């Protein structure tokens, strides 16, 4: 198939051979293996035509699990295909009783839970220390039991428009949804009914939207599942690939849309191996069939096509329409004279009424700090991005300082994805460096006394304004606005 075809491409990542085998059996698209000279991975292509949808489908199965291998193969597919949508499809273990075997999860968030983890000495209770001292083992630091895993995690958010559309299938495409349920019910009656007398499984699957945990561990211990839920009580399932895929997607410019679909094959506890052996893997197969059929339903319902139309007609053009008249009518008169950062600043002030708070610097390599409150990206942010890109082209280093303190109505990931998309279109140099207010404040406080409030007090104490005066001014400003 011609990679330069006008068709948009949807890339699908599948971890294991057994999952890919089921995908090929269920998915209504003929797939043929393509020659792949750059890696040893198996990639298959086909053309999907159904209802409103017409896409090129590129499917890769990795033949092994894990975020590292997923990230590598995702990067390869992003480079080779520049897809409009990237899908991670497979099975997962349930972490909540809301989910039962062969149900399907569509992730509205993915937490790569092992990122930035560290092993540190476990804090022992007074009784543990006393008993250890009496046993003569209190100084033994070599035992793993004396240490604990402390995780930080990196959160990612797949495309909201896709999972919101999935949530409304009941009303937008009831016939398609009912056919999906009927196919799952048929699988239950023909494959699982005789096995499921004492199992948590429905005769008709449901679709669940919720957070998914992703990491390098095959989890078969209820204690670990419980630990993950203490970090996020809404986390619904656990798997081993999505975090790696979304990490690669997050760093791609521009980023494709993303979709995570997981069929529930076990409960991520000590029942896992017994469940597989007694059923001969039947729950895994039916879970993958249900997940594959849901992906097919999403395409048939036109959700992917609608997303493409949204991106091509609204996406960046909405922001560009706001500032394009100024750029087209006013920019050319200064364009040929702009040779330095100072001249860029002067042109933006003179032509577009930008307001600058200048510090001092020497030479032609200033650092431009760009503070922005974390919220849904707007055309204003697009205009700021284009200005920042212009500064970068003349040698300035741009540092986006993202205020993520206080109430959040958007995620850092989604905000940065939009900024980086605009930055790429404006041909900004290198990438936008981003610093979070929460990280800056915490690191500064730790360097000082370990108490963030003492850091804030020290900062305010160096200004000409007392704290009460600052607060009065802020209150007055809020009332006026």
DOZA-400177 format. One line per field, with one value per residue (C-alpha): x, y, z; residue in one letter; chain; residue number from 1. Coordinates in nm, 2 decimals, m for minus. Example, Ala and Ser with C-alpha at 12.3 -4.5 7.8 and 13.67 -1.06 7.14 Angstrom:
BEGIN
px: [1.23 / 1.37]
py: [m0.45 / m0.11]
pz: [0.78 / 0.71]
rest: [a / s]
kette: [A / A]
nr: [1 / 2]
This chain:
BEGIN
px: [0.00 / 0.13 / 0.24 / 0.17 / m0.20 / m0.45 / m0.62 / m0.56 / m0.39 / m0.49 / m0.21 / m0.30 / m0.06 / m0.12 / 0.12 / 0.10 / 0.05 / m0.26 / m0.43 / m0.33 / m0.46 / m0.81 / m0.79 / m0.73 / m1.03 / m1.27 / m1.17 / m1.35 / m1.05 / m0.81 / m0.46 / m0.14 / 0.21 / 0.42 / 0.80 / 0.97 / 1.34 / 1.40 / 1.31 / 1.24 / 0.88 / 0.58 / 0.35 / 0.03 / m0.17 / m0.52 / m0.79 / m1.09 / m1.42 / m1.74 / m2.03 / m1.89 / m1.53 / m1.25 / m0.90 / m0.56 / m0.51 / m0.15 / m0.13 / 0.18 / 0.21 / 0.52 / 0.53 / 0.62 / 0.47 / 0.61 / 0.62 / 0.98 / 0.91 / 0.58 / 0.74 / 1.01 / 0.75 / 0.52 / 0.80 / 0.87 / 0.50 / 0.47 / 0.77 / 0.66 / 0.29 / 0.23 / m0.11 / m0.42 / m0.51 / m0.30 / m0.48 / m0.35 / m0.57 / m0.56 / m0.65 / m0.61 / m0.67 / m0.96 / m0.89 / m1.25 / m1.56 / m1.74 / m1.57 / m1.63 / m1.47 / m1.49 / m1.61 / m1.42 / m1.25 / m1.19 / m0.93 / m0.99 / m0.65 / m0.34 / m0.10 / 0.25 / 0.28 / 0.65 / 0.79 / 1.01 / 0.98 / 1.25 / 1.34 / 1.38 / 1.41 / 1.08 / 0.96 / 0.91 / 0.68 / 0.80 / 0.70 / 0.89 / 1.20 / 1.18 / 1.13 / 1.41 / 1.65 / 1.57 / 1.63 / 1.96 / 1.85 / 1.78 / 2.09 / 2.05 / 1.98 / 2.04 / 1.70 / 1.45 / 1.18 / 1.34 / 1.28 / 0.97 / 0.88 / 0.78 / 0.61 / 0.54 / 0.39 / 0.34 / m0.03 / m0.13 / m0.47 / m0.60 / m0.82 / m1.12 / m1.34 / m1.31 / m1.41 / m1.68 / m1.82 / m1.80 / m1.99 / m2.27 / m2.30 / m2.61 / m2.79 / m2.60 / m2.57 / m2.80 / m2.83 / m2.46 / m2.41 / m2.69 / m2.52 / m2.19 / m2.36 / m2.54 / m2.21 / m2.06 / m2.36 / m2.33 / m1.97 / m2.07 / m2.34 / m2.12 / m1.78 / m1.81 / m2.15 / m2.03 / m1.72 / m1.88 / m2.09 / m1.87 / m1.70 / m1.76 / m1.87 / m2.18 / m2.37 / m2.37 / m2.05 / m2.05 / m1.83 / m1.66 / m1.48 / m1.21 / m0.84 / m0.60 / m0.27 / 0.03 / 0.36 / 0.62 / 0.47 / 0.25 / 0.03 / m0.12 / m0.12 / m0.43 / m0.21 / m0.05 / m0.38 / m0.51 / m0.19 / m0.26 / m0.62 / m0.50 / m0.32 / m0.62 / m0.95 / m1.10 / m0.83 / m1.02 / m0.77 / m0.40 / m0.19 / 0.17 / 0.17 / m0.03 / 0.21 / 0.49 / 0.27 / 0.14 / 0.48 / 0.60 / 0.28 / 0.32 / 0.66 / 0.55 / 0.50 / 0.22 / 0.06 / m0.19 / m0.52 / m0.50 / m0.74 / m0.69 / m0.93 / m0.88 / m1.09 / m1.09 / m0.94 / m0.86 / m0.87 / m0.50 / m0.48 / m0.39 / m0.68 / m0.51 / m0.32 / m0.60 / m0.85 / m0.64 / m0.56 / m0.92 / m1.07 / m0.80 / m0.76 / m1.12 / m1.17 / m0.87 / m1.00 / m1.35 / m1.21 / m1.00 / m1.29 / m1.51 / m1.23 / m1.17 / m1.55 / m1.57 / m1.29 / m1.48 / m1.79 / m1.61 / m1.50 / m1.84 / m2.02 / m1.81 / m1.64 / m1.29 / m1.42 / m1.60 / m1.27 / m1.08 / m1.33 / m1.31 / m0.94 / m0.92 / m1.20 / m1.18 / m0.85 / m0.59 / m0.80 / m1.01 / m0.71 / m0.56 / m0.89 / m0.86 / m0.52 / m0.48 / m0.63 / m0.37 / m0.09 / m0.19 / m0.26 / 0.01 / 0.30 / 0.46 / 0.55 / 0.80 / 0.89 / 1.20 / 1.34 / 1.32 / 1.67 / 1.70 / 1.50 / 1.47 / 1.33 / 1.08 / 0.96 / 0.93 / 0.74 / 0.49 / 0.44 / 0.40 / 0.18 / m0.01 / m0.02 / 0.17 / 0.27 / 0.62 / 0.76 / 1.13 / 1.41 / 1.77 / 2.01 / 2.33 / 2.39 / 2.15 / 2.05 / 1.79 / 1.56 / 1.19 / 0.97 / 0.62 / 0.38 / 0.04 / m0.24 / m0.33 / m0.67 / m0.82 / m0.61 / m0.77 / m0.69 / m0.50 / m0.26 / m0.22 / m0.12 / 0.12 / 0.27 / 0.33 / 0.50 / 0.72 / 0.81 / 0.92 / 1.14 / 1.30 / 1.38 / 1.59 / 1.79 / 1.57 / 1.52 / 1.15 / 1.05 / 0.68 / 0.60 / 0.27 / 0.07 / m0.08 / m0.15 / m0.51 / m0.81 / m0.74 / m1.00 / m0.75 / m0.44 / m0.08 / m0.05 / m0.35 / m0.24 / 0.12 / 0.00 / m0.19 / 0.10 / 0.35 / 0.12 / 0.10 / 0.47 / 0.55 / 0.32 / 0.48 / 0.83 / 0.96 / 1.32 / 1.38 / 1.10 / 0.92 / 1.08 / 0.81 / 0.84 / 0.55 / 0.48 / 0.43 / 0.78 / 0.94 / 0.78 / 0.85 / 1.22 / 1.28 / 1.11 / 1.31 / 1.64 / 1.55 / 1.38 / 1.15 / 0.84 / 0.68 / 0.51 / 0.84 / 0.96 / 0.66 / 0.70 / 1.07 / 0.97 / 0.70 / 0.94 / 1.17 / 0.91 / 0.80 / 0.45 / 0.34 / 0.13 / m0.19 / m0.15 / m0.09 / m0.41 / m0.61 / m0.49 / m0.58 / m0.93 / m0.99 / m0.87 / m1.11 / m1.40 / m1.34 / m1.31]
py: [0.00 / 0.34 / 0.53 / 0.86 / 0.78 / 1.05 / 0.83 / 0.91 / 0.64 / 0.48 / 0.29 / 0.00 / m0.15 / m0.50 / m0.66 / m1.04 / m1.29 / m1.45 / m1.10 / m1.02 / m1.36 / m1.27 / m0.92 / m1.05 / m1.29 / m1.03 / m0.70 / m0.64 / m0.54 / m0.76 / m0.71 / m0.79 / m0.79 / m0.51 / m0.50 / m0.34 / m0.28 / m0.05 / m0.28 / m0.65 / m0.58 / m0.73 / m0.46 / m0.53 / m0.28 / m0.27 / m0.03 / 0.01 / 0.10 / 0.09 / 0.34 / 0.69 / 0.56 / 0.51 / 0.48 / 0.31 / 0.07 / m0.01 / m0.28 / m0.39 / m0.66 / m0.66 / m1.02 / m0.91 / m0.70 / m0.39 / m0.01 / 0.01 / m0.21 / m0.04 / 0.31 / 0.20 / 0.05 / 0.34 / 0.58 / 0.38 / 0.38 / 0.75 / 0.82 / 0.59 / 0.67 / 1.01 / 0.86 / 1.07 / 0.83 / 0.58 / 0.29 / 0.06 / m0.25 / m0.56 / m0.72 / m0.60 / m0.70 / m0.54 / m0.35 / m0.27 / m0.48 / m0.26 / m0.45 / m0.82 / m1.07 / m0.98 / m0.62 / m0.35 / m0.04 / 0.27 / 0.47 / 0.84 / 0.86 / 0.64 / 0.65 / 0.51 / 0.43 / 0.32 / 0.64 / 0.83 / 0.55 / 0.50 / 0.24 / 0.38 / 0.25 / 0.14 / 0.34 / 0.10 / 0.13 / 0.16 / m0.20 / m0.32 / m0.14 / m0.27 / m0.63 / m0.60 / m0.47 / m0.76 / m1.00 / m0.83 / m0.75 / m0.38 / m0.28 / m0.52 / m0.30 / m0.56 / m0.73 / m0.62 / m0.63 / m0.34 / m0.13 / m0.01 / 0.11 / 0.47 / 0.56 / 0.90 / 0.81 / 1.00 / 1.07 / 1.08 / 1.16 / 1.01 / 1.21 / 1.33 / 1.36 / 0.99 / 0.86 / 1.11 / 0.99 / 0.63 / 0.73 / 0.86 / 0.55 / 0.45 / 0.76 / 0.83 / 0.47 / 0.25 / m0.02 / m0.06 / m0.07 / m0.34 / m0.54 / m0.52 / m0.65 / m0.92 / m1.05 / m1.05 / m1.23 / m1.50 / m1.55 / m1.60 / m1.86 / m2.06 / m2.03 / m1.93 / m2.03 / m2.38 / m2.23 / m1.94 / m2.09 / m1.94 / m1.66 / m1.28 / m1.25 / m1.10 / m1.28 / m0.94 / m0.72 / m0.35 / m0.06 / 0.12 / 0.45 / 0.51 / 0.55 / 0.27 / 0.19 / 0.10 / m0.04 / m0.32 / m0.57 / m0.87 / m0.82 / m1.12 / m0.99 / m0.82 / m0.61 / m0.44 / m0.37 / m0.23 / m0.01 / 0.14 / 0.22 / 0.40 / 0.64 / 0.68 / 0.53 / 0.55 / 0.34 / 0.06 / m0.17 / m0.25 / m0.34 / m0.31 / m0.10 / 0.22 / 0.43 / 0.36 / 0.44 / 0.77 / 0.88 / 0.86 / 1.02 / 1.31 / 1.39 / 1.37 / 1.70 / 1.73 / 1.46 / 1.22 / 1.15 / 0.85 / 0.57 / 0.29 / m0.01 / m0.30 / m0.62 / m0.76 / m1.10 / m1.14 / m0.96 / m0.89 / m1.12 / m1.47 / m1.61 / m1.51 / m1.83 / m2.06 / m1.87 / m1.91 / m2.28 / m2.39 / m2.20 / m2.28 / m1.90 / m1.86 / m1.54 / m1.39 / m1.47 / m1.34 / m1.02 / m0.95 / m1.02 / m0.77 / m0.51 / m0.56 / m0.54 / m0.21 / m0.07 / m0.18 / m0.02 / 0.31 / 0.32 / 0.22 / 0.48 / 0.74 / 0.87 / 0.86 / 1.03 / 1.30 / 1.35 / 1.40 / 1.65 / 1.84 / 1.86 / 1.97 / 2.24 / 2.36 / 2.26 / 2.52 / 2.72 / 2.84 / 3.00 / 3.11 / 3.28 / 3.51 / 3.65 / 3.59 / 3.92 / 4.11 / 3.89 / 3.92 / 4.30 / 4.43 / 4.19 / 4.24 / 4.60 / 4.50 / 4.14 / 4.23 / 4.46 / 4.20 / 4.06 / 4.03 / 3.95 / 4.32 / 4.39 / 4.10 / 4.25 / 4.60 / 4.46 / 4.27 / 4.57 / 4.81 / 4.60 / 4.38 / 4.57 / 4.30 / 4.41 / 4.30 / 4.30 / 4.33 / 4.23 / 4.29 / 4.08 / 4.12 / 3.99 / 3.83 / 3.51 / 3.62 / 3.38 / 3.46 / 3.35 / 3.28 / 3.24 / 3.09 / 2.96 / 2.60 / 2.60 / 2.49 / 2.63 / 2.93 / 3.14 / 3.38 / 3.10 / 3.03 / 3.40 / 3.38 / 3.06 / 3.23 / 3.52 / 3.29 / 3.09 / 3.42 / 3.50 / 3.15 / 3.20 / 3.50 / 3.32 / 3.35 / 3.05 / 3.03 / 2.88 / 2.82 / 2.85 / 2.67 / 2.77 / 2.44 / 2.54 / 2.58 / 2.44 / 2.25 / 2.24 / 2.10 / 1.86 / 1.96 / 1.70 / 1.83 / 2.19 / 2.12 / 1.91 / 2.21 / 2.45 / 2.21 / 2.17 / 2.54 / 2.58 / 2.33 / 2.50 / 2.84 / 2.68 / 2.75 / 2.65 / 2.33 / 2.26 / 2.47 / 2.41 / 2.38 / 2.43 / 2.37 / 2.61 / 2.31 / 2.17 / 2.51 / 2.59 / 2.25 / 2.24 / 2.59 / 2.51 / 2.19 / 2.37 / 2.62 / 2.47 / 2.19 / 2.41 / 2.57 / 2.84 / 2.96 / 2.99 / 3.20 / 3.41 / 3.47 / 3.58 / 3.82 / 3.96 / 4.08 / 4.29 / 4.64 / 4.51 / 4.35 / 4.03 / 4.20 / 4.47 / 4.21 / 4.02 / 4.34 / 4.43 / 4.08 / 4.10 / 4.45 / 4.32 / 4.02 / 4.24 / 4.47 / 4.17]
pz: [0.00 / m0.09 / 0.23 / 0.05 / m0.01 / 0.07 / 0.33 / 0.69 / 0.89 / 1.21 / 1.38 / 1.62 / 1.87 / 1.99 / 2.24 / 2.19 / 1.91 / 2.06 / 2.07 / 1.72 / 1.60 / 1.74 / 1.61 / 1.25 / 1.29 / 1.42 / 1.26 / 0.93 / 0.72 / 0.52 / 0.65 / 0.46 / 0.60 / 0.46 / 0.40 / 0.70 / 0.65 / 0.94 / 1.23 / 1.29 / 1.39 / 1.21 / 1.06 / 0.87 / 0.66 / 0.52 / 0.40 / 0.61 / 0.45 / 0.65 / 0.68 / 0.72 / 0.76 / 0.52 / 0.66 / 0.62 / 0.91 / 1.02 / 1.29 / 1.47 / 1.73 / 1.94 / 2.04 / 2.40 / 2.67 / 2.85 / 2.82 / 2.69 / 2.39 / 2.33 / 2.33 / 2.08 / 1.84 / 1.88 / 1.79 / 1.48 / 1.37 / 1.44 / 1.22 / 0.94 / 0.92 / 1.09 / 1.20 / 1.28 / 1.56 / 1.76 / 1.93 / 2.20 / 2.19 / 2.41 / 2.75 / 3.11 / 3.47 / 3.66 / 3.98 / 4.07 / 4.14 / 3.89 / 3.62 / 3.54 / 3.31 / 2.93 / 3.00 / 2.81 / 2.95 / 2.74 / 2.93 / 3.01 / 3.18 / 3.20 / 3.49 / 3.42 / 3.79 / 3.80 / 3.65 / 3.90 / 4.15 / 4.42 / 4.68 / 5.03 / 5.38 / 5.52 / 5.82 / 6.10 / 6.39 / 6.74 / 6.81 / 6.50 / 6.60 / 6.96 / 6.85 / 6.59 / 6.85 / 7.08 / 6.80 / 6.71 / 6.35 / 6.38 / 6.20 / 5.91 / 5.60 / 5.34 / 5.35 / 5.09 / 5.35 / 5.52 / 5.21 / 5.04 / 4.69 / 4.66 / 4.33 / 4.18 / 3.84 / 3.52 / 3.42 / 3.05 / 2.91 / 2.58 / 2.35 / 2.54 / 2.24 / 2.16 / 2.49 / 2.53 / 2.20 / 2.32 / 2.64 / 2.43 / 2.20 / 2.38 / 2.24 / 1.92 / 1.78 / 1.98 / 1.71 / 1.68 / 2.05 / 2.08 / 1.81 / 2.00 / 2.32 / 2.13 / 1.99 / 2.34 / 2.47 / 2.19 / 2.29 / 2.65 / 2.57 / 2.33 / 2.51 / 2.87 / 3.01 / 3.11 / 3.28 / 3.46 / 3.74 / 4.01 / 3.82 / 3.81 / 3.45 / 3.28 / 3.00 / 2.82 / 2.84 / 2.93 / 2.84 / 3.13 / 3.11 / 3.37 / 3.45 / 3.37 / 3.54 / 3.32 / 3.43 / 3.39 / 3.64 / 3.57 / 3.87 / 4.05 / 4.40 / 4.55 / 4.78 / 4.49 / 4.32 / 4.65 / 4.67 / 4.33 / 4.42 / 4.73 / 4.49 / 4.27 / 4.39 / 4.04 / 3.87 / 3.70 / 3.53 / 3.50 / 3.19 / 3.06 / 2.74 / 2.73 / 2.93 / 2.69 / 2.39 / 2.53 / 2.64 / 2.28 / 2.15 / 2.40 / 2.26 / 1.90 / 1.71 / 1.61 / 1.83 / 1.69 / 1.88 / 2.11 / 2.22 / 2.47 / 2.46 / 2.70 / 2.75 / 3.10 / 3.12 / 3.49 / 3.83 / 3.88 / 4.18 / 4.28 / 4.08 / 3.76 / 3.67 / 3.79 / 3.58 / 3.27 / 3.32 / 3.41 / 3.11 / 2.86 / 2.81 / 2.71 / 2.91 / 2.75 / 2.40 / 2.46 / 2.63 / 2.32 / 2.09 / 2.28 / 2.27 / 1.89 / 1.82 / 2.01 / 1.80 / 1.49 / 1.63 / 1.69 / 1.33 / 1.19 / 1.40 / 1.23 / 1.55 / 1.40 / 1.08 / 1.28 / 1.48 / 1.15 / 1.03 / 1.36 / 1.35 / 0.99 / 1.01 / 1.37 / 1.54 / 1.45 / 1.21 / 1.50 / 1.66 / 1.33 / 1.22 / 1.53 / 1.45 / 1.07 / 0.97 / 1.18 / 1.04 / 0.68 / 0.69 / 0.93 / 0.95 / 0.60 / 0.67 / 0.94 / 0.83 / 0.63 / 0.90 / 1.19 / 1.25 / 1.63 / 1.95 / 2.03 / 1.69 / 1.72 / 2.05 / 1.90 / 1.60 / 1.82 / 2.04 / 1.75 / 1.53 / 1.77 / 2.10 / 2.29 / 2.64 / 2.76 / 3.11 / 3.02 / 3.25 / 3.17 / 2.96 / 2.76 / 2.41 / 2.17 / 2.36 / 2.62 / 2.81 / 2.77 / 3.06 / 2.95 / 3.25 / 3.17 / 3.40 / 3.33 / 3.16 / 2.83 / 2.54 / 2.36 / 2.06 / 2.30 / 2.38 / 2.00 / 1.95 / 2.23 / 2.09 / 1.75 / 1.92 / 2.13 / 1.82 / 1.64 / 1.94 / 1.93 / 1.56 / 1.65 / 1.93 / 2.24 / 2.47 / 2.56 / 2.90 / 2.94 / 3.32 / 3.37 / 3.67 / 3.78 / 4.13 / 4.25 / 4.08 / 3.76 / 3.47 / 3.22 / 3.23 / 3.17 / 2.90 / 2.69 / 2.73 / 2.62 / 2.33 / 2.19 / 2.25 / 2.09 / 1.79 / 1.74 / 1.80 / 1.53 / 1.28 / 1.36 / 1.31 / 1.65 / 1.71 / 1.92 / 2.17 / 2.42 / 2.76 / 3.03 / 3.40 / 3.64 / 3.92 / 4.15 / 4.08 / 4.11 / 4.44 / 4.58 / 4.48 / 4.60 / 4.93 / 4.98 / 4.91 / 5.18 / 5.48 / 5.35 / 5.42 / 5.11 / 5.32 / 5.46 / 5.10 / 5.01 / 5.32 / 5.24 / 4.88 / 5.00 / 5.26 / 4.99 / 4.82 / 4.90 / 4.97 / 5.29 / 5.27 / 5.39 / 5.13 / 4.85 / 4.96 / 4.97 / 4.62 / 4.49 / 4.64 / 4.49 / 4.15 / 4.17 / 4.26 / 3.96 / 3.72]
rest: [x / x / x / x / x / x / x / x / x / x / x / x / x / x / x / x / x / x / x / x / x / x / x / x / x / x / x / x / x / x / x / x / x / x / x / x / x / x / x / x / x / x / x / x / x / x / x / x / x / x / x / x / x / x / x / x / x / x / x / x / x / x / x / x / x / x / x / x / x / x / x / x / x / x / x / x / x / x / x / x / x / x / x / x / x / x / x / x / x / x / x / x / x / x / x / x / x / x / x / x / x / x / x / x / x / x / x / x / x / x / x / x / x / x / x / x / x / x / x / x / x / x / x / x / x / x / x / x / x / x / x / x / x / x / x / x / x / x / x / x / x / x / x / x / x / x / x / x / x / x / x / x / x / x / x / x / x / x / x / x / x / x / x / x / x / x / x / x / x / x / x / x / x / x / x / x / x / x / x / x / x / x / x / x / x / x / x / x / x / x / x / x / x / x / x / x / x / x / x / x / x / x / x / x / x / x / x / x / x / x / x / x / x / x / x / x / x / x / x / x / x / x / x / x / x / x / x / x / x / x / x / x / x / x / x / x / x / x / x / x / x / x / x / x / x / x / x / x / x / x / x / x / x / x / x / x / x / x / x / x / x / x / x / x / x / x / x / x / x / x / x / x / x / x / x / x / x / x / x / x / x / x / x / x / x / x / x / x / x / x / x / x / x / x / x / x / x / x / x / x / x / x / x / x / x / x / x / x / x / x / x / x / x / x / x / x / x / x / x / x / x / x / x / x / x / x / x / x / x / x / x / x / x / x / x / x / x / x / x / x / x / x / x / x / x / x / x / x / x / x / x / x / x / x / x / x / x / x / x / x / x / x / x / x / x / x / x / x / x / x / x / x / x / x / x / x / x / x / x / x / x / x / x / x / x / x / x / x / x / x / x / x / x / x / x / x / x / x / x / x / x / x / x / x / x / x / x / x / x / x / x / x / x / x / x / x / x / x / x / x / x / x / x / x / x / x / x / x / x / x / x / x / x / x / x / x / x / x / x / x / x / x / x / x / x / x / x / x / x / x / x / x / x / x / x / x / x / x / x / x / x / x / x / x / x / x / x / x / x / x / x / x / x / x / x / x / x / x / x / x / x]
kette: [A / A / A / A / A / A / A / A / A / A / A / A / A / A / A / A / A / A / A / A / A / A / A / A / A / A / A / A / A / A / A / A / A / A / A / A / A / A / A / A / A / A / A / A / A / A / A / A / A / A / A / A / A / A / A / A / A / A / A / A / A / A / A / A / A / A / A / A / A / A / A / A / A / A / A / A / A / A / A / A / A / A / A / A / A / A / A / A / A / A / A / A / A / A / A / A / A / A / A / A / A / A / A / A / A / A / A / A / A / A / A / A / A / A / A / A / A / A / A / A / A / A / A / A / A / A / A / A / A / A / A / A / A / A / A / A / A / A / A / A / A / A / A / A / A / A / A / A / A / A / A / A / A / A / A / A / A / A / A / A / A / A / A / A / A / A / A / A / A / A / A / A / A / A / A / A / A / A / A / A / A / A / A / A / A / A / A / A / A / A / A / A / A / A / A / A / A / A / A / A / A / A / A / A / A / A / A / A / A / A / A / A / A / A / A / A / A / A / A / A / A / A / A / A / A / A / A / A / A / A / A / A / A / A / A / A / A / A / A / A / A / A / A / A / A / A / A / A / A / A / A / A / A / A / A / A / A / A / A / A / A / A / A / A / A / A / A / A / A / A / A / A / A / A / A / A / A / A / A / A / A / A / A / A / A / A / A / A / A / A / A / A / A / A / A / A / A / A / A / A / A / A / A / A / A / A / A / A / A / A / A / A / A / A / A / A / A / A / A / A / A / A / A / A / A / A / A / A / A / A / A / A / A / A / A / A / A / A / A / A / A / A / A / A / A / A / A / A / A / A / A / A / A / A / A / A / A / A / A / A / A / A / A / A / A / A / A / A / A / A / A / A / A / A / A / A / A / A / A / A / A / A / A / A / A / A / A / A / A / A / A / A / A / A / A / A / A / A / A / A / A / A / A / A / A / A / A / A / A / A / A / A / A / A / A / A / A / A / A / A / A / A / A / A / A / A / A / A / A / A / A / A / A / A / A / A / A / A / A / A / A / A / A / A / A / A / A / A / A / A / A / A / A / A / A / A / A / A / A / A / A / A / A / A / A / A / A / A / A / A / A / A / A / A / A / A / A / A / A / A / A]
nr: [1 / 2 / 3 / 4 / 5 / 6 / 7 / 8 / 9 / 10 / 11 / 12 / 13 / 14 / 15 / 16 / 17 / 18 / 19 / 20 / 21 / 22 / 23 / 24 / 25 / 26 / 27 / 28 / 29 / 30 / 31 / 32 / 33 / 34 / 35 / 36 / 37 / 38 / 39 / 40 / 41 / 42 / 43 / 44 / 45 / 46 / 47 / 48 / 49 / 50 / 51 / 52 / 53 / 54 / 55 / 56 / 57 / 58 / 59 / 60 / 61 / 62 / 63 / 64 / 65 / 66 / 67 / 68 / 69 / 70 / 71 / 72 / 73 / 74 / 75 / 76 / 77 / 78 / 79 / 80 / 81 / 82 / 83 / 84 / 85 / 86 / 87 / 88 / 89 / 90 / 91 / 92 / 93 / 94 / 95 / 96 / 97 / 98 / 99 / 100 / 101 / 102 / 103 / 104 / 105 / 106 / 107 / 108 / 109 / 110 / 111 / 112 / 113 / 114 / 115 / 116 / 117 / 118 / 119 / 120 / 121 / 122 / 123 / 124 / 125 / 126 / 127 / 128 / 129 / 130 / 131 / 132 / 133 / 134 / 135 / 136 / 137 / 138 / 139 / 140 / 141 / 142 / 143 / 144 / 145 / 146 / 147 / 148 / 149 / 150 / 151 / 152 / 153 / 154 / 155 / 156 / 157 / 158 / 159 / 160 / 161 / 162 / 163 / 164 / 165 / 166 / 167 / 168 / 169 / 170 / 171 / 172 / 173 / 174 / 175 / 176 / 177 / 178 / 179 / 180 / 181 / 182 / 183 / 184 / 185 / 186 / 187 / 188 / 189 / 190 / 191 / 192 / 193 / 194 / 195 / 196 / 197 / 198 / 199 / 200 / 201 / 202 / 203 / 204 / 205 / 206 / 207 / 208 / 209 / 210 / 211 / 212 / 213 / 214 / 215 / 216 / 217 / 218 / 219 / 220 / 221 / 222 / 223 / 224 / 225 / 226 / 227 / 228 / 229 / 230 / 231 / 232 / 233 / 234 / 235 / 236 / 237 / 238 / 239 / 240 / 241 / 242 / 243 / 244 / 245 / 246 / 247 / 248 / 249 / 250 / 251 / 252 / 253 / 254 / 255 / 256 / 257 / 258 / 259 / 260 / 261 / 262 / 263 / 264 / 265 / 266 / 267 / 268 / 269 / 270 / 271 / 272 / 273 / 274 / 275 / 276 / 277 / 278 / 279 / 280 / 281 / 282 / 283 / 284 / 285 / 286 / 287 / 288 / 289 / 290 / 291 / 292 / 293 / 294 / 295 / 296 / 297 / 298 / 299 / 300 / 301 / 302 / 303 / 304 / 305 / 306 / 307 / 308 / 309 / 310 / 311 / 312 / 313 / 314 / 315 / 316 / 317 / 318 / 319 / 320 / 321 / 322 / 323 / 324 / 325 / 326 / 327 / 328 / 329 / 330 / 331 / 332 / 333 / 334 / 335 / 336 / 337 / 338 / 339 / 340 / 341 / 342 / 343 / 344 / 345 / 346 / 347 / 348 / 349 / 350 / 351 / 352 / 353 / 354 / 355 / 356 / 357 / 358 / 359 / 360 / 361 / 362 / 363 / 364 / 365 / 366 / 367 / 368 / 369 / 370 / 371 / 372 / 373 / 374 / 375 / 376 / 377 / 378 / 379 / 380 / 381 / 382 / 383 / 384 / 385 / 386 / 387 / 388 / 389 / 390 / 391 / 392 / 393 / 394 / 395 / 396 / 397 / 398 / 399 / 400 / 401 / 402 / 403 / 404 / 405 / 406 / 407 / 408 / 409 / 410 / 411 / 412 / 413 / 414 / 415 / 416 / 417 / 418 / 419 / 420 / 421 / 422 / 423 / 424 / 425 / 426 / 427 / 428 / 429 / 430 / 431 / 432 / 433 / 434 / 435 / 436 / 437 / 438 / 439 / 440 / 441 / 442 / 443 / 444 / 445 / 446 / 447 / 448 / 449 / 450 / 451 / 452 / 453 / 454 / 455 / 456 / 457 / 458 / 459 / 460 / 461 / 462 / 463 / 464 / 465 / 466 / 467 / 468 / 469 / 470 / 471 / 472 / 473 / 474 / 475 / 476 / 477 / 478 / 479 / 480 / 481]
